[in-house]
Amino acid sequence: MDAGVETAALRAQLRHVYWIGGGSGAGKSVIARRLAARFGLRLYATDDAMADHGRRIRREDSPFLSAFVAMDMDERWVNRSPEVMLETFHWFRGEGFDLIVDDLIRLPPEPGVVAEGFRLLPALVQPLLAVPSRAVWLLPTSAFRRAAFASRGSLWEIAGRTSDPDRALRNLLERDRLFTGCLREETKRLGLRAIDVDATASEDHLVTRVADALGISGRRRAGRS
């Protein structure tokens, strides 16, 4: 099938999807869960699918994942620079994104789906948007990201399994800061919507802003007249 025709077909199949991407610690999961509950939408969290996708992905299509799996914890998080970690992290490179698309296509089009996660990279999502406003990216400040990780008790979850937790944590936080910067540049270049997230933004306010950005504020919850 011609690539243009195939992309158009995917666009049509994914019209029921609202996409929420963004940096780690931006509150994507909470916002998506609240939107799904408020508007009667199905929730698809890409983080929840990572283990399954890691098993299903073809190794010949995923050189970065294969290299990552072969490393020990220090090789992953201590001995490499944040810049190298950013450039070589498999999910940041889009490996396995086709499995996300496959999952979403299999979901019933009604009542609609909120898909969320850092794996929803702007350059991969943009060609699939029948309506450009159906996607938004949340961009957390460094301080907000660190506070979010600390509040959920996951600040040391990865770093604590290395021989140098302090350095691993610094590397992880800097890598994620760089990733958020890439998202900012990419959404701007592609003309996609992005929302800055800092300590001044309440959760209720963010839910309203994201709903407005996605164009679902006026949507009636499924089952309501």
C-alpha positions in Angstrom: 0.0 0.0 0.0 1.2 3.5 -0.8 2.6 5.2 2.3 0.3 8.2 2.0 -2.7 6.0 1.6 -1.7 3.9 4.6 -1.2 7.0 6.8 -4.6 8.4 5.7 -6.2 5.1 6.6 -4.5 5.1 10.1 -5.7 8.6 10.6 -9.3 7.5 10.0 -8.9 4.5 12.3 -7.6 6.7 15.1 -10.1 9.5 15.0 -11.4 8.3 18.3 -8.1 8.9 20.1 -7.1 12.0 22.2 -3.3 12.0 22.7 -1.6 13.4 25.8 2.2 13.2 25.7 4.9 15.0 27.6 7.9 14.8 29.9 8.2 12.5 32.8 6.6 13.7 36.0 4.3 16.2 34.2 1.1 14.6 35.6 0.0 13.0 32.3 -1.4 9.9 34.0 -3.4 11.8 36.6 -4.8 14.3 34.0 -5.7 11.5 31.5 -7.4 9.4 34.2 -9.5 12.4 35.4 -10.5 13.3 31.8 -11.4 9.7 31.0 -13.6 9.6 34.1 -15.2 13.0 33.5 -16.1 12.5 29.9 -16.7 8.7 29.9 -13.7 7.9 27.8 -11.5 4.7 27.7 -8.0 5.2 29.2 -4.9 3.8 27.5 -1.6 4.3 29.4 1.4 3.5 27.3 3.5 2.9 30.5 1.2 0.0 31.3 2.0 -1.5 27.9 5.8 -1.2 28.1 6.5 -4.7 29.5 4.2 -6.3 26.9 5.7 -4.3 24.1 9.2 -5.1 25.3 8.3 -8.8 24.9 6.5 -8.4 21.5 8.9 -6.1 19.7 11.0 -7.6 17.1 14.7 -7.4 18.0 15.7 -6.6 14.4 13.5 -3.5 14.6 14.8 -2.4 18.0 18.6 -2.0 18.2 18.4 0.5 21.0 16.2 -1.7 23.2 18.5 -4.7 22.5 21.6 -2.7 23.6 19.7 -1.4 26.7 18.6 -4.9 27.8 22.2 -6.1 27.6 23.5 -3.4 30.0 23.6 -3.6 33.8 22.1 -0.9 36.0 25.4 1.1 36.3 25.9 0.9 32.5 22.4 2.3 32.0 22.3 5.1 34.6 25.7 5.8 36.0 28.5 5.4 33.5 26.9 7.3 30.6 26.2 11.0 30.2 22.6 12.2 30.2 23.1 13.3 26.6 24.0 9.7 25.5 21.2 8.3 27.7 18.8 10.6 25.8 20.0 9.7 22.4 20.0 6.0 22.9 16.9 5.3 25.0 14.8 3.0 22.9 11.4 4.5 23.8 12.7 8.0 23.1 13.8 6.7 19.6 10.2 5.6 18.9 10.9 1.9 19.0 7.7 0.0 19.7 5.5 2.9 18.7 3.8 0.8 16.0 2.6 -1.5 18.9 0.9 1.4 20.5 -0.8 2.2 17.3 -1.9 -1.5 16.9 -3.3 -1.5 20.5 -5.3 1.7 19.8 -6.7 0.4 16.5 -8.0 -2.7 18.3 -10.0 -0.6 20.8 -13.6 0.1 20.0 -14.1 3.6 18.6 -16.8 4.4 21.1 -16.8 6.1 23.5 -13.3 7.3 22.5 -9.9 6.9 24.0 -7.5 9.0 26.0 -4.0 7.8 25.3 -1.2 9.1 27.5 2.5 8.6 28.0 6.0 10.0 27.3 6.3 7.5 24.4 3.8 9.6 22.3 6.5 11.6 20.5 5.2 14.6 18.5 6.8 13.6 15.2 5.2 10.1 15.4 1.8 11.3 16.5 1.4 14.3 14.2 0.9 12.3 11.0 -1.9 10.3 12.7 -4.0 13.3 13.6 -7.1 13.7 11.6 -7.7 16.8 13.8 -4.5 18.6 15.0 -6.1 19.7 18.2 -6.6 16.1 19.4 -3.1 16.1 20.8 -1.3 18.0 23.6 2.0 17.7 25.3 2.7 18.6 29.0 6.1 20.1 29.6 7.2 20.1 33.3 9.8 22.4 34.8 12.7 20.6 36.5 11.5 21.6 39.9 8.0 20.3 39.3 9.4 17.0 37.9 11.6 16.4 40.9 8.8 17.3 43.3 6.4 15.0 41.5 8.8 12.0 41.7 9.4 12.7 45.4 5.7 12.9 46.2 5.0 9.5 44.5 7.9 7.9 46.3 9.7 6.9 43.0 12.6 9.4 43.2 15.1 6.6 44.1 13.3 3.7 42.4 15.9 3.3 39.6 18.8 5.2 41.1 18.8 3.1 44.3 19.5 0.0 42.3 22.9 1.3 41.1 26.3 1.6 42.8 26.1 5.4 42.8 22.5 6.5 43.5 23.3 10.2 43.7 25.0 10.3 40.3 22.4 8.0 38.7 19.6 10.3 40.0 21.4 13.4 38.6 21.8 11.7 35.3 18.1 10.7 35.1 16.8 14.1 36.1 19.1 15.8 33.5 18.1 13.3 30.8 14.5 14.0 31.4 15.1 17.7 31.4 16.8 17.4 28.0 13.9 15.2 26.8 11.4 17.9 27.8 13.4 20.4 25.9 13.3 18.3 22.8 9.5 18.0 23.1 9.3 21.7 23.4 11.3 22.3 20.2 9.5 19.5 18.3 5.9 20.6 19.2 6.8 24.2 18.2 8.3 23.0 14.9 5.3 20.9 14.1 2.7 23.5 15.2 1.3 21.2 18.0 -0.1 22.3 21.3 2.1 22.2 24.4 1.3 23.3 28.0 3.9 24.3 30.6 3.5 22.6 34.0 4.9 24.2 37.1 4.1 24.5 40.8 1.6 27.3 40.2 -0.7 25.1 38.1 -3.3 23.2 40.2 -4.4 19.8 39.1 -8.0 21.1 38.5 -6.6 23.9 36.4 -4.5 21.5 34.3 -7.5 19.2 33.7 -9.5 22.1 32.4 -6.7 23.4 30.2 -6.0 20.0 28.7 -9.7 19.4 28.1 -10.0 22.8 26.4 -6.9 22.1 24.3 -8.2 18.7 23.2 -11.6 20.1 22.4 -13.5 17.8 24.7 -14.8 20.4 27.3 -18.2 20.4 25.7 -18.4 16.6 25.3 -21.2 14.9 27.3 -20.3 12.0 29.4 -21.3 8.7 27.8 -24.8 7.7 29.0 -25.9 11.2 29.7 -28.6 12.9 27.7 
